[in-house]
């Protein structure tokens, strides 16, 4: 049976654009970054979440 893993993220406005961070269910940072605008930061978060899900599928 495949283990279901949960992720959370934060997205915040910074002086130079938008910062984002993705965490696993233990609160460990999986990925983080900065982008010039909110849409790009949100896209980066979604890409990271899809990639993390695909990595879990590949291990199952």
C-alpha atoms as one frame of an Amber mdcrd trajectory, in Angstrom:
protein
   0.000   0.000   0.000   1.283   3.458  -0.871   2.013   5.881   1.947   0.206
   9.216   1.620   2.478  12.128   2.464   1.224  15.623   3.165   2.903  18.898
   2.327   2.289  22.509   3.316   3.621  25.751   1.924   4.044  29.380   2.773
   3.961  32.267   0.335   4.875  35.752   1.500   5.559  39.115  -0.014   9.119
  40.333   0.439  10.858  43.571  -0.409  12.285  42.099  -3.616   9.250  40.027
  -4.710   7.669  36.879  -3.257   9.282  34.165  -1.143   7.924  30.652  -0.865
   8.706  27.499   1.083   7.323  23.944   0.908   7.373  21.768   4.046   6.777
  18.072   4.583   4.463  16.793   7.308   7.324  16.819   9.823   7.913  20.531
   9.216  11.137  19.944   7.294  11.748  22.317   4.380  11.510  20.412   1.089
  12.192  23.418  -1.158  12.191  27.198  -1.064  12.812  30.111  -3.343  11.958
  33.625  -4.417  10.251  35.005  -7.492   9.609  38.527  -8.779   5.809  38.244
  -8.636   3.096  36.278  -6.849   2.001  34.289  -9.900   5.537  33.013 -10.524
   5.965  32.118  -6.851   2.651  30.227  -6.808   3.645  28.374 -10.002   6.956
  27.384  -8.389   5.118  26.039  -5.338   2.706  24.033  -7.499   5.592  22.633
  -9.558   7.383  21.595  -6.368   4.263  19.900  -4.995   3.707  17.998  -8.269
   7.361  16.939  -8.353   7.233  15.782  -4.725   4.114  13.749  -5.498   5.752
  12.203  -8.562   8.836  11.301  -6.536   6.633   9.486  -4.020   4.808   7.649
  -6.824   8.111   6.513  -8.314   9.163   5.012  -4.980   5.887   3.116  -4.469
